[in-house]
Amino acid sequence: MEQAVRAVREAHAEQGKRRAVGAGEALHRVVVIVDENSNPFELGCATEVFGLRRPELGRDLYDFRLCSPEPRTPMRDGFFTLTGVAGLEAAETADTLIVPNRPDVEVPRRPAVLAAIRRAHARGARLVGFCSGAFTLAEAGVLDGRRATAHWQWAHSFRSRFPSVRLETDVLFVDDGDILTAAGSSAALDLGLYIVRLDHGAEVANAVSRRLVFAAHRDGGQRQFVERPVPDVPDESLAPLLAWAQERLDTALTVSDLAARASVSQATLHRRFRAQLGTTPLAWLTGERLDVACRMIERGESRFEVVARRSGLGTAANLRALMRRRIGLTPLEYRNRWCG
């Protein structure tokens, strides 16, 4: 099993390397299929992440297309109608195909849409489902035996209809190699930025997230749904603490230091991180430090002991272990991927 997982990750890494756009190379084409009653929010997420020009980067990242099986496509609840997009044949040239999602999960998808998804999968395109898009992928038959996620409120319905899919109900998104799924609306942005990071590296993903004014990286394994009752105490936002910590990641900063800075116990700090970020202080610190390490490697730092020290991860051995666990690549593999 471990060898199979490793093989999938290595194949995925190689795909990402091919997708990284260099001078003179064609842009990676992302195509979104829009169907009747599709959710406009997830369509907006895809457009914002993959479709906008990036003058701040000096280059475009993707060739982005919308397509639909019909000339006029009424969106969710008939709020507006989409016109003027390409026909379904545009899906035939997608390097990444984002499939339709919609709230009426019990209504069968169009056979033409399902057939287009199957053809894309057969030729090696990357498939992406946002929210209820997992239903579309499962109905197309490409998720059998695979890992996926969907919005928590549809978990029972999904499992009853597609028992052969390994549904993970308490995560933000799932990367299963050539098929990626996100749990819900905001998780579509998380997955979109994760894909940008796979294709173009942490530096570019951070630039896109800054333009979105959105968190650059939330680990896919974080919880989908966090109970957050209306507070009856003054605001206890973690933002000032996070900003303070991000300026000191290269120091021997610990969870105890964070708690002391916030003037709370470690137990209280854990509760606040769980409530506001859906993760633990240690996991957040590790993720931020890995982000710094990846950016250093992308910028050409080849001395992994230096990367480990300056990112706060300590030793090259610790850097190697954490990168393999979190990203699926060793520092050397990551450097070869982004620096040739």
HELIX and SHEET records of a PDB file:
HELIX    1   1 GLU A    2  ARG A   19  1                                  18    
HELIX    2   2 PRO A   40  ALA A   46  1                                   7    
HELIX    3   3 THR A   47  GLY A   51  3                                   5    
HELIX    4   4 PRO A   55  LEU A   57  5                                   3    
HELIX    5   5 ARG A   76  GLY A   78  5                                   3    
HELIX    6   6 LEU A   88  THR A   93  5                                   6    
HELIX    7   7 PRO A  111  ALA A  122  1                                  12    
HELIX    8   8 GLY A  133  ALA A  140  1                                   8    
HELIX    9   9 TRP A  152  TRP A  154  5                                   3    
HELIX   10  10 ALA A  155  ARG A  161  1                                   7    
HELIX   11  11 SER A  185  HIS A  200  1                                  16    
HELIX   12  12 ALA A  202  LEU A  212  1                                  11    
HELIX   13  13 ALA A  239  GLN A  246  1                                   8    
HELIX   14  14 VAL A  255  ALA A  262  1                                   8    
HELIX   15  15 GLN A  266  LEU A  277  1                                  12    
HELIX   16  16 PRO A  281  GLU A  298  1                                  18    
HELIX   17  17 PHE A  304  SER A  311  1                                   8    
HELIX   18  18 ALA A  316  ARG A  326  1                                  11    
HELIX   19  19 PRO A  331  CYS A  339  1                                   9    
SHEET    1   A 7 ALA A  86  GLY A  87  0                                        
SHEET    2   A 7 TYR A  62  SER A  68  1                                        
SHEET    3   A 7 HIS A  28  ILE A  33  1                                        
SHEET    4   A 7 THR A  96  ILE A  98  1                                        
SHEET    5   A 7 ARG A 126  PHE A 130  1                                        
SHEET    6   A 7 ILE A 179  ALA A 182  1                                        
SHEET    7   A 7 PHE A 173  ASP A 175 -1                                        
SHEET    1   B 2 ARG A  72  PRO A  74  0                                        
SHEET    2   B 2 THR A  81  THR A  83 -1                                        
SHEET    1   C 2 ARG A 147  ALA A 148  0                                        
SHEET    2   C 2 ARG A 166  LEU A 167  1                                        
END                                                                             
